[in-house]
């Protein structure tokens, strides 16, 4: 199955990376695997604590931001056909539900981007714990993700936007 996340591909294009080919990561390393590698590494306690917290937060973000279900308009279609709601109410409900689904799906793809790129960056770091330059890429992805969240909030006329901190925790802040 090919990864379909336009935010991921955009970030990769902007940062000089090539798209991964299917099957190039045979180990299927997850944030949990990376967490275990860091715990068993010989890096400083401070860095180990910081990185394990970021792994924990990445796992948390992935667990609580699931792909939304496509809305079911059946109830509204039945109400419209039974003349319980008029055409304008029917249209309004369809637009409202579609817009809510689109927004949630876009947010999901950005969270998926954050998790995927965090996992890639940390996988490369775990291959060579001395190469600290790899960790600087975390700032780049956090900045990019925050821009995506701002764009989504603006596009949907939201009063708040999601913001990712350096520890990968997510807050909502006023626009």
C-alpha positions as CSV (number, residue, x, y, z in Angstrom):
1,X,0.0,0.0,0.0
2,X,1.5,3.4,-1.0
3,X,1.5,6.2,1.5
4,X,-1.0,8.9,0.5
5,X,-0.4,12.0,2.5
6,X,0.1,15.2,0.5
7,X,1.7,17.0,3.5
8,X,4.3,14.3,3.8
9,X,5.3,14.6,0.1
10,X,5.3,18.4,0.2
11,X,7.6,18.4,3.2
12,X,9.9,15.9,1.6
13,X,10.0,18.0,-1.6
14,X,10.8,21.2,0.3
15,X,13.6,19.5,2.3
16,X,15.4,17.8,-0.5
17,X,14.3,14.2,0.4
18,X,13.2,11.6,-2.1
19,X,10.0,9.7,-1.6
20,X,10.5,6.2,-0.1
21,X,10.0,3.3,-2.3
22,X,7.7,0.5,-1.1
23,X,9.5,-2.1,0.9
24,X,12.7,0.0,1.6
25,X,12.1,-0.2,5.4
26,X,11.9,-3.9,6.0
27,X,12.2,-3.5,9.8
28,X,9.0,-1.5,10.1
29,X,10.5,0.5,12.9
30,X,7.8,2.2,15.0
31,X,8.1,5.0,17.7
32,X,7.8,2.2,20.3
33,X,10.9,0.4,18.8
34,X,12.8,3.7,18.7
35,X,11.8,4.3,22.3
36,X,13.3,1.0,23.3
37,X,16.5,1.7,21.3
38,X,17.0,5.0,23.1
39,X,16.4,3.5,26.5
40,X,19.1,0.9,25.8
41,X,21.6,3.4,24.3
42,X,24.6,4.9,25.9
43,X,23.6,8.6,25.4
44,X,23.4,11.1,28.2
45,X,20.6,10.9,30.7
46,X,19.3,14.3,29.8
47,X,19.2,13.6,26.0
48,X,17.7,10.1,26.7
49,X,14.9,11.7,28.8
50,X,14.2,14.3,26.2
51,X,14.0,11.8,23.3
52,X,12.0,9.3,25.2
53,X,9.5,12.0,26.1
54,X,9.3,13.0,22.4
55,X,8.7,9.3,21.5
56,X,6.0,9.0,24.1
57,X,4.3,12.2,22.8
58,X,4.5,11.0,19.2
59,X,2.9,7.7,20.2
60,X,0.2,9.6,22.1
61,X,-0.5,11.9,19.1
62,X,-0.8,8.9,16.8
63,X,-3.1,7.1,19.2
64,X,-5.5,10.0,19.7
65,X,-5.7,11.3,16.1
66,X,-7.3,8.6,14.1
67,X,-8.5,8.9,10.5
68,X,-12.1,10.2,10.7
69,X,-15.0,8.2,9.4
70,X,-16.6,9.4,6.2
71,X,-19.9,11.0,7.2
72,X,-23.2,9.1,6.6
73,X,-25.9,11.4,5.2
74,X,-28.6,8.7,5.3
75,X,-30.5,10.3,8.2
76,X,-30.7,13.6,6.4
77,X,-31.7,12.0,3.1
78,X,-34.5,10.2,4.9
79,X,-35.6,13.3,6.7
80,X,-35.6,15.2,3.4
81,X,-37.6,12.5,1.6
82,X,-40.2,12.4,4.4
83,X,-40.4,16.2,4.2
84,X,-39.2,16.6,7.8
85,X,-36.6,19.1,6.6
86,X,-36.7,21.4,3.6
87,X,-34.1,21.6,0.8
88,X,-32.1,24.4,2.4
89,X,-31.8,22.5,5.8
90,X,-30.7,19.4,3.8
91,X,-28.1,21.2,1.9
92,X,-26.8,23.0,5.0
93,X,-26.5,19.7,6.9
94,X,-24.6,18.1,4.0
95,X,-22.2,21.0,3.7
96,X,-21.6,21.2,7.4
97,X,-20.8,17.5,7.8
98,X,-18.6,17.5,4.7
99,X,-16.7,20.5,5.9
100,X,-16.2,19.0,9.4
101,X,-15.0,15.7,7.8
102,X,-12.6,17.5,5.5
103,X,-11.1,19.5,8.3
104,X,-10.6,16.4,10.5
105,X,-9.1,14.5,7.6
106,X,-6.6,17.3,6.9
107,X,-5.6,17.5,10.6
108,X,-5.2,13.7,10.6
109,X,-2.8,13.8,7.6
110,X,-0.7,16.5,9.3
111,X,-0.5,14.3,12.5
112,X,0.4,11.4,10.3
113,X,3.1,13.5,8.6
114,X,4.6,14.4,12.0
115,X,4.6,10.8,13.2
116,X,6.1,9.4,9.9
117,X,8.9,12.0,9.7
118,X,9.6,11.8,13.4
119,X,10.0,8.0,13.1
120,X,12.3,8.5,10.0
121,X,14.5,11.0,11.7
122,X,14.8,9.0,14.9
123,X,15.5,5.8,13.0
124,X,18.4,7.5,11.3
125,X,19.6,8.9,14.7
126,X,19.4,5.5,16.3
127,X,21.7,4.1,13.5
128,X,24.4,6.5,14.7
129,X,23.9,8.1,18.1
130,X,26.9,10.4,17.6
131,X,25.3,12.2,14.7
132,X,23.5,15.0,16.5
133,X,22.8,16.9,13.2
134,X,20.0,14.5,12.4
135,X,18.1,15.8,15.5
136,X,18.1,19.4,14.1
137,X,15.6,18.1,11.5
138,X,13.0,17.8,14.2
139,X,12.9,21.6,14.4
140,X,12.3,21.8,10.7
141,X,9.4,19.3,10.7
142,X,7.8,21.0,13.7
143,X,7.9,24.4,12.0
144,X,6.4,22.9,8.8
145,X,3.6,21.1,10.7
146,X,2.8,24.3,12.6
147,X,2.5,26.1,9.2
148,X,0.1,23.3,8.0
149,X,-2.0,23.7,11.1
150,X,-2.2,27.4,10.6
151,X,-3.2,27.0,6.9
152,X,-5.9,24.5,7.9
153,X,-7.3,26.9,10.6
154,X,-7.3,29.8,8.2
155,X,-8.9,27.7,5.4
156,X,-11.8,26.6,7.7
157,X,-12.3,29.9,9.5
158,X,-11.3,28.5,12.9
159,X,-10.8,30.7,15.9
160,X,-8.1,28.4,17.3
161,X,-5.3,26.4,15.6
162,X,-3.2,23.4,16.7
163,X,0.4,24.1,17.6
164,X,3.2,21.5,18.1
165,X,5.8,22.4,20.8
166,X,9.4,21.3,20.7
167,X,8.5,18.3,22.9
168,X,5.9,17.3,20.3
169,X,3.0,18.1,22.6
170,X,0.0,19.7,20.8
171,X,-2.0,22.7,22.1
172,X,-4.8,24.8,20.6
173,X,-4.1,28.5,20.6
174,X,-6.2,31.5,19.4
175,X,-5.6,32.6,15.8
